[in-house]
């Protein structure tokens, strides 16, 4: 109680008039609709705990992916989570302290995953990915690396939703031969729905997840105040408790992307 009173006193000059309006998408295990139809999940739990110490509290709303992003972009929401950092996003968004680490990788049918996956192997492949997602951004970076090496480009098949049905197109429809996704999300859906022939073939990237705030709605002072709460919860082990419960990893030392699937050296034939 004393800590909360001190924080209220610290934030009083900011004159906060309304709860922080935060949006999330169906993105289990990070965020999803719980049994009571209210937002639930690993990052939702972390943010809710921080919001308990925010003077005006927070309103967390679950929306379809593209609608949530649009509200953040238009300033109809103060922030959205979880989102990864990118240079383009950072022009219009302010980022909180990191909540957790995320990984991305390539999924395939089980019989494919027994052999090594190289970057060159992706050339010409039809790969499923969610439209407008950070996964699509990463996959396009990999595609650019292929092109730089003179290899055939990928054929990207964009899905509107990042859901179990999109993953199953690997098995049932043969729409694409590979699928690129956040690993925690894909494995959560595969495990939740029982037996599947789909397997993770190779992890390619790691990055942190944050709360991203609209710059026009959330000032640097308000961001710093919210980060003070997150920092205290991190030091007390409270955020780690949520990560352990959901099987998530702690943040990386910095916010930059870690690439684990580097471009391969080009080999030239001798004259």
C-alpha positions, 0 to 999 in steps of 0.5 A: 500500500505504501509503495502505491501511495508513493507512486501516486504522489510521484505521478500526480504532476502528470494529471492523468485524467483517464485509464490507459487504453491498451489493445491486444490481439488473439495471440496465445499464449501472450494474449487471448480471450479467456473463459470469461471472454476477457483478455488473458495470457502471459503478457496480459497478466504482466501488464495487468499487474503493472496497471494495478499501480498506475493511478488511473488504471488501464483498460485492456481490449481484445481486438482482431489483429489489423483493427488493433494495429489500426487503432494504435496507428490512428491514436484511438488507443494509447498502446498495444502489446506485445509488439517487437521493436523495429526502426520503422515502428519507433518513428511513431511509437514509444517502447516500454521496458521489455516484457519477455523474449520471443523467437521466430522460425520455420515450420514444416511437415515432420518428414522434412525436418530430419535434414538440415535447413539452409538459407539457400533451401528457402529459395523458390519455396512457397511460405505461409506468413501472417499479413502485416505481422512482424513475422512477415517483416522478418521473412522479407528480410530473409528473402532480401538476403536470398536475392542478394546472393542471386538465389531464387526469391521466396513465394510468400503466401499471406494469411489475414489471421495468424491461427491454427487453420493457417498452420494446418494448410501445411498438412491439409491443403498443400497451399505452401510447403513451409510456414514462418511464425512466432515459435511460442504462438505456433507451438501453443496452437499445435500442442493445444490441438493435439497430434500434428505432423507439423514440426519446428524446422529451424529457429531464425530470429530472437527479439524482445516484446514490449508495450508500444505506446502511440507517441502523440498520446503518451509522453516521455514522462508518462512512459518513464513513469510506467517503466518505473513500475515495470522496473520495480516488478522486474526487480521483485521477480514478479514479471519472472513469475508470469514468464515461468508460469507460461514457459516464456523466456526473459528479455534479451540484454538489448532491444535489437534483433538477434539473427540466428539464420545469417546469410551464407557466404557466396561461393565462386567458381575458379576461372 
